[in-house]
Amino acid sequence: MKRLTEILVLSKSEQRVIVLVVLALIAAALVRHQWYAQQLPTHPTPAAAIKHSPNPPELQDEQ
C-alpha cells in the first residue's frame, strides 16, 4: 500500500504543472460556456407572437 501512496507525492515543479493544467482547463470551460451563451438568442420572442394551439373542447360526460 505504501507504493500506491508514493505515486501521489509530487515535487514543487510537478505541483505547479498540475495547478497550471487545472487553471487552463477551467479557463477553457469558461470561454466555451461564454461562446455557447452568445450563440443563443438574447431577446426572447414576445408573448403575443407565440401562437398557442386552441384549447381542446371540454369533454362532456356521456352518461
N, CA and C atoms as an extended XYZ file, in Angstrom:
189
Properties=species:S:1:pos:R:3:atomname:S:1:resname:S:1:resid:I:1 pbc="F F F"
N         0.823       -1.198        0.000 N   MET     1
C         0.000        0.000        0.000 CA  MET     1
C         0.867        1.261        0.000 C   MET     1
N         2.026        1.164        0.581 N   LYS     2
C         2.909        2.324        0.637 CA  LYS     2
C         3.339        2.753       -0.759 C   LYS     2
N         3.530        1.800       -1.664 N   ARG     3
C         3.933        2.141       -3.024 CA  ARG     3
C         2.851        2.937       -3.741 C   ARG     3
N         1.584        2.609       -3.485 N   LEU     4
C         0.487        3.323       -4.145 CA  LEU     4
C         0.407        4.772       -3.680 C   LEU     4
N         0.663        5.022       -2.411 N   THR     5
C         0.597        6.400       -1.916 CA  THR     5
C         1.808        7.212       -2.365 C   THR     5
N         2.928        6.550       -2.683 N   GLU     6
C         4.101        7.273       -3.160 CA  GLU     6
C         3.867        7.890       -4.532 C   GLU     6
N         2.904        7.358       -5.268 N   ILE     7
C         2.572        7.922       -6.579 CA  ILE     7
C         2.005        9.330       -6.418 C   ILE     7
N         1.302        9.548       -5.316 N   LEU     8
C         0.637       10.831       -5.111 CA  LEU     8
C         1.579       11.925       -4.609 C   LEU     8
N         2.771       11.586       -4.209 N   VAL     9
C         3.727       12.579       -3.721 CA  VAL     9
C         4.346       13.276       -4.933 C   VAL     9
N         4.158       14.599       -4.999 N   LEU    10
C         4.648       15.374       -6.145 CA  LEU    10
C         5.654       16.415       -5.683 C   LEU    10
N         6.607       16.688       -6.535 N   SER    11
C         7.570       17.750       -6.237 CA  SER    11
C         6.900       19.103       -6.488 C   SER    11
N         7.574       20.162       -6.082 N   LYS    12
C         7.017       21.511       -6.265 CA  LYS    12
C         6.769       21.818       -7.739 C   LYS    12
N         7.697       21.439       -8.600 N   SER    13
C         7.522       21.737      -10.024 CA  SER    13
C         6.347       20.937      -10.601 C   SER    13
N         6.178       19.709      -10.160 N   GLU    14
C         5.046       18.904      -10.623 CA  GLU    14
C         3.720       19.472      -10.128 C   GLU    14
N         3.725       19.966       -8.902 N   GLN    15
C         2.511       20.599       -8.362 CA  GLN    15
C         2.152       21.842       -9.171 C   GLN    15
N         3.159       22.623       -9.555 N   ARG    16
C         2.905       23.822      -10.367 CA  ARG    16
C         2.314       23.454      -11.727 C   ARG    16
N         2.836       22.391      -12.310 N   VAL    17
C         2.308       21.946      -13.604 CA  VAL    17
C         0.838       21.535      -13.460 C   VAL    17
N         0.517       20.813      -12.403 N   ILE    18
C        -0.870       20.385      -12.176 CA  ILE    18
C        -1.772       21.598      -11.989 C   ILE    18
N        -1.329       22.568      -11.218 N   VAL    19
C        -2.133       23.777      -10.991 CA  VAL    19
C        -2.356       24.520      -12.306 C   VAL    19
N        -1.318       24.638      -13.119 N   LEU    20
C        -1.456       25.334      -14.402 CA  LEU    20
C        -2.402       24.591      -15.347 C   LEU    20
N        -2.327       23.271      -15.353 N   VAL    21
C        -3.226       22.492      -16.212 CA  VAL    21
C        -4.674       22.655      -15.757 C   VAL    21
N        -4.907       22.609      -14.465 N   VAL    22
C        -6.270       22.774      -13.948 CA  VAL    22
C        -6.796       24.167      -14.269 C   VAL    22
N        -5.971       25.187      -14.088 N   LEU    23
C        -6.395       26.556      -14.413 CA  LEU    23
C        -6.691       26.708      -15.905 C   LEU    23
N        -5.881       26.073      -16.745 N   ALA    24
C        -6.115       26.137      -18.183 CA  ALA    24
C        -7.437       25.454      -18.547 C   ALA    24
N        -7.728       24.330      -17.920 N   LEU    25
C        -8.996       23.637      -18.186 CA  LEU    25
C       -10.202       24.465      -17.730 C   LEU    25
N       -10.071       25.113      -16.582 N   ILE    26
C       -11.164       25.965      -16.097 CA  ILE    26
C       -11.368       27.149      -17.032 C   ILE    26
N       -10.282       27.767      -17.466 N   ALA    27
C       -10.388       28.898      -18.390 CA  ALA    27
C       -11.020       28.467      -19.709 C   ALA    27
N       -10.631       27.306      -20.214 N   ALA    28
C       -11.207       26.811      -21.462 CA  ALA    28
C       -12.702       26.535      -21.304 C   ALA    28
N       -13.083       25.996      -20.165 N   ALA    29
C       -14.510       25.725      -19.926 CA  ALA    29
C       -15.299       27.024      -19.856 C   ALA    29
N       -14.750       28.051      -19.221 N   LEU    30
C       -15.445       29.340      -19.136 CA  LEU    30
C       -15.580       29.994      -20.511 C   LEU    30
N       -14.530       29.932      -21.312 N   VAL    31
C       -14.582       30.500      -22.657 CA  VAL    31
C       -15.615       29.757      -23.497 C   VAL    31
N       -15.621       28.445      -23.392 N   ARG    32
C       -16.594       27.650      -24.155 CA  ARG    32
C       -18.017       27.966      -23.715 C   ARG    32
N       -18.226       28.125      -22.411 N   HIS    33
C       -19.562       28.464      -21.903 CA  HIS    33
C       -20.006       29.818      -22.444 C   HIS    33
N       -19.117       30.800      -22.417 N   GLN    34
C       -19.464       32.125      -22.928 CA  GLN    34
C       -19.760       32.073      -24.420 C   GLN    34
N       -19.006       31.277      -25.150 N   TRP    35
C       -19.229       31.172      -26.592 CA  TRP    35
C       -20.598       30.576      -26.878 C   TRP    35
N       -20.955       29.522      -26.144 N   TYR    36
C       -22.273       28.919      -26.339 CA  TYR    36
C       -23.388       29.856      -25.877 C   TYR    36
N       -23.151       30.622      -24.833 N   ALA    37
C       -24.166       31.555      -24.333 CA  ALA    37
C       -24.431       32.656      -25.352 C   ALA    37
N       -23.424       33.047      -26.114 N   GLN    38
C       -23.611       34.084      -27.122 CA  GLN    38
C       -24.322       33.555      -28.350 C   GLN    38
N       -24.312       32.255      -28.563 N   GLN    39
C       -24.971       31.669      -29.717 CA  GLN    39
C       -26.488       31.645      -29.544 C   GLN    39
N       -26.963       31.659      -28.299 N   LEU    40
C       -28.398       31.632      -28.044 CA  LEU    40
C       -28.988       33.013      -28.316 C   LEU    40
N       -30.246       33.066      -28.744 N   PRO    41
C       -30.863       34.390      -28.956 CA  PRO    41
C       -30.983       35.127      -27.625 C   PRO    41
N       -30.618       36.400      -27.651 N   THR    42
C       -30.646       37.174      -26.412 CA  THR    42
C       -32.017       37.764      -26.135 C   THR    42
N       -32.813       37.963      -27.183 N   HIS    43
C       -34.136       38.542      -26.992 CA  HIS    43
C       -35.188       37.456      -27.175 C   HIS    43
N       -35.877       37.102      -26.096 N   PRO    44
C       -36.930       36.091      -26.249 CA  PRO    44
C       -38.081       36.648      -27.076 C   PRO    44
N       -38.795       35.765      -27.752 N   THR    45
C       -39.925       36.221      -28.553 CA  THR    45
C       -41.009       36.755      -27.635 C   THR    45
N       -41.687       37.809      -28.042 N   PRO    46
C       -42.756       38.361      -27.203 CA  PRO    46
C       -43.877       37.349      -27.029 C   PRO    46
N       -44.571       37.462      -25.925 N   ALA    47
C       -45.637       36.508      -25.614 CA  ALA    47
C       -46.766       36.591      -26.646 C   ALA    47
N       -46.983       37.775      -27.216 N   ALA    48
C       -48.053       37.922      -28.200 CA  ALA    48
C       -47.708       37.206      -29.505 C   ALA    48
N       -46.440       37.064      -29.799 N   ALA    49
C       -46.037       36.440      -31.054 CA  ALA    49
C       -46.094       34.918      -30.990 C   ALA    49
N       -46.134       34.384      -29.788 N   ILE    50
C       -46.192       32.930      -29.643 CA  ILE    50
C       -47.617       32.482      -29.907 C   ILE    50
N       -47.751       31.580      -30.854 N   LYS    51
C       -49.077       31.095      -31.205 CA  LYS    51
C       -49.355       29.821      -30.421 C   LYS    51
N       -50.413       29.884      -29.637 N   HIS    52
C       -50.819       28.723      -28.864 CA  HIS    52
C       -51.895       27.971      -29.628 C   HIS    52
N       -51.869       26.677      -29.484 N   SER    53
C       -52.940       25.904      -30.102 CA  SER    53
C       -54.212       26.127      -29.290 C   SER    53
N       -55.350       26.097      -29.947 N   PRO    54
C       -56.593       26.327      -29.202 CA  PRO    54
C       -56.818       25.209      -28.188 C   PRO    54
N       -57.482       25.584      -27.127 N   ASN    55
C       -57.773       24.605      -26.089 CA  ASN    55
C       -58.697       23.525      -26.639 C   ASN    55
N       -58.479       22.279      -26.281 N   PRO    56
C       -59.381       21.235      -26.754 CA  PRO    56
C       -60.758       21.429      -26.128 C   PRO    56
N       -61.796       21.036      -26.850 N   PRO    57
C       -63.134       21.206      -26.275 CA  PRO    57
C       -63.266       20.374      -25.003 C   PRO    57
N       -64.001       20.934      -24.076 N   GLU    58
C       -64.170       20.229      -22.811 CA  GLU    58
C       -64.973       18.965      -23.042 C   GLU    58
N       -64.519       17.908      -22.453 N   LEU    59
C       -65.216       16.645      -22.610 CA  LEU    59
C       -66.475       16.642      -21.741 C   LEU    59
N       -67.553       16.217      -22.340 N   GLN    60
C       -68.814       16.151      -21.618 CA  GLN    60
C       -69.032       14.711      -21.189 C   GLN    60
N       -69.583       14.570      -20.025 N   ASP    61
C       -69.894       13.227      -19.546 CA  ASP    61
C       -71.037       12.665      -20.358 C   ASP    61
N       -70.838       11.497      -20.936 N   GLU    62
C       -71.874       10.886      -21.761 CA  GLU    62
C       -72.555        9.776      -20.990 C   GLU    62
N       -73.057       10.086      -19.865 N   GLN    63
C       -73.730        9.065      -19.058 CA  GLN    63
C       -75.221        9.205      -19.126 C   GLN    63
